[in-house]
Amino acid sequence: MVRERMQHSRGQSSADPTRVRNQPALRTSPGTIWLLVGGTFAVICLIPLIGIIATGRSAAVVASVTIVLVVALYAAMVAIRLSASPGPRRLRSMAYCFLGMAAIALIGMVICVLIQWSSPLRM
């Protein structure tokens, strides 16, 4: 029993259907789902960031940089989908771009909120 767990943790057996790496979106998908989810995520993230820029306050610079990075990672997802050969490597690369988009959006929005809270209100 312990030996089986060690083999699974070392990657010696990839037949376990419960492993995260064995899900169809990372093995057999053409990649379209990653583009749809990534595009939806990018649009949802852009809404509050554009609102922050529209206020003209000090967090607008951070919001602008966050928008550029999120859009660049989405563009990287599209480029990977169009140029890389089909297979798990392409899907993993697209998944990494999506995770990068999520991390950058979260960090950027948290920084924007902290800047907004720390600066005095202008009336």
C-alpha positions in Angstrom: 0.0 0.0 0.0 2.7 2.4 1.0 4.8 1.4 -2.0 1.9 2.1 -4.4 1.5 5.6 -2.9 5.2 6.2 -3.4 5.0 5.1 -7.0 2.0 7.4 -7.6 3.8 10.4 -6.0 6.9 9.8 -8.1 4.9 9.8 -11.3 5.6 6.1 -12.1 1.9 5.3 -12.6 -0.2 7.7 -14.7 -3.2 5.5 -15.0 -4.9 6.9 -11.9 -8.0 8.8 -13.2 -8.3 10.8 -10.0 -5.0 12.7 -10.5 -5.4 16.3 -11.5 -3.0 15.9 -14.4 -5.2 13.2 -15.8 -8.2 15.4 -16.4 -9.3 15.7 -20.1 -8.8 19.5 -20.2 -5.1 18.8 -19.7 -4.7 15.8 -22.0 -7.1 15.6 -24.9 -8.8 19.0 -25.3 -8.2 21.0 -28.4 -7.6 24.1 -26.2 -10.7 26.0 -27.2 -12.1 25.8 -23.6 -9.0 27.4 -22.2 -9.4 30.3 -24.7 -13.1 30.7 -23.7 -12.5 30.6 -20.0 -9.4 32.8 -20.2 -11.3 35.4 -22.3 -14.2 35.4 -19.9 -11.9 35.8 -17.0 -10.0 38.6 -18.7 -13.2 40.5 -19.4 -14.4 40.1 -15.8 -11.1 41.3 -14.5 -11.0 44.3 -16.8 -14.3 45.7 -15.5 -13.2 46.8 -12.0 -9.7 47.7 -13.3 -11.1 50.1 -15.9 -13.3 51.5 -13.2 -10.2 52.2 -11.1 -8.6 54.0 -14.0 -11.7 56.0 -14.6 -11.5 57.4 -11.1 -8.2 59.0 -11.9 -6.8 58.3 -8.5 -3.3 57.1 -7.6 -4.1 53.4 -8.1 -4.7 54.0 -11.9 -1.1 53.2 -12.7 -1.2 49.8 -11.0 -4.6 49.1 -12.7 -3.1 50.0 -16.1 -0.1 47.7 -15.6 -2.4 44.9 -14.4 -4.6 45.3 -17.5 -1.5 45.2 -19.8 -0.2 42.0 -18.1 -3.6 40.2 -18.1 -4.1 41.1 -21.8 -0.6 40.0 -22.7 -1.0 36.6 -21.0 -4.3 36.1 -22.8 -2.6 37.0 -26.1 0.1 34.4 -25.1 -2.7 31.8 -24.6 -4.0 32.5 -28.1 -0.5 32.4 -29.6 0.2 29.1 -27.9 -3.1 27.7 -29.1 -2.4 28.7 -32.7 1.3 27.8 -33.0 2.0 24.9 -30.7 1.4 21.3 -31.7 -1.6 19.7 -30.1 -1.1 17.7 -27.0 -0.6 17.9 -23.3 2.4 20.3 -23.5 0.3 22.9 -25.3 -2.6 22.5 -22.8 -0.3 22.8 -19.8 1.2 26.0 -21.3 -2.2 27.4 -21.7 -3.1 26.4 -18.2 0.0 28.2 -16.9 -0.9 31.3 -18.8 -4.4 31.2 -17.2 -2.9 30.7 -13.7 -0.6 33.6 -14.4 -3.5 35.8 -15.4 -5.3 34.9 -12.2 -2.3 35.6 -10.0 -1.5 38.9 -11.7 -5.2 40.0 -11.5 -5.4 39.1 -7.9 -2.2 40.8 -6.9 -2.9 43.9 -9.0 -6.4 44.3 -7.5 -5.2 43.8 -4.0 -2.5 46.5 -4.5 -5.1 48.8 -6.0 -7.4 48.4 -3.1 -4.6 49.0 -0.6 -3.6 52.2 -2.5 -7.3 53.3 -2.6 -7.7 52.8 1.1 -4.5 54.5 2.1 -5.0 57.7 0.0 -7.3 60.5 1.2 -10.6 61.1 -0.6 -10.7 63.9 -3.1 -14.0 65.7 -3.3 
